[in-house]
């Protein structure tokens, strides 16, 4: 089972790096977004509790979240491509556990997201953001939990779809509000109540807390803060729930058309 999981994950990652246009697009888009918006809002932006931080610094964890979120979700589009090419049918009839199919695809998609966001982490020192070993491990944990949860969500939604264009359309309508209402673009404090409630209920908001916090505090402090512990609990539950639902979805056999 482990060999099947690793083989599927390796296939996903190798297919990604062999598509230079896809690599360039997924990396360049968030970076350009960060540079242009960061430069434009720096002169007029002041976040509560972060008055000395520029918008480039404030927006930095939000761009990291964007990278993880979009790379994780859109890596699942290969499920639709594999079905069209017949590869998925071959795997389904092979004597392997369907759990291995889910875990292999999720591991492959998560590794793609991690490779991108870890590369972007190299920009932190240029913003004056230092990371000790403990803080870096917490940041890595945040990336892993977030990427696993949203890759599993992408798997769950892509499994029943037949069109890549339909998947793109649904995901953009679904993903952009989740990301925009996470606190990535603007602080959650001082927003109207009708906006504050959905932002607090948004699992992406808690993922952003996990990503932003290690830049400003160490493990000893973070594990005593209730907001960090709540965010960690929500992110772990979200990842576990999406994985569980994906496994249930794959175990459900598709029914053919009944004969006339």
Secondary structure, 3 states (H helix, E strand, C coil): CHHHHHHHHHHHHHHHHCCHHHHHHHHHHHHHHHHHHHHHHHHHCCECCECCCCHHHHHHHHHHHHHHHHHHHHCCHHHHHHHHHCHHHHHHHCCCCHHHHHHHHHHHHHHHHHHHHHHHHHHHHHHCCCCCHHHHHHHHHHHHHHHHHHHHHHHHHHHCCCCHHHHHHHHHHHHHHHHHCCCCCCCCCCCCHHHHHHHHHCHHHHHHHHHHHCCCCCHHHHCCCHHHHHHHHHHHHHHHHHHHHHHHHHHCCCCCCCCC
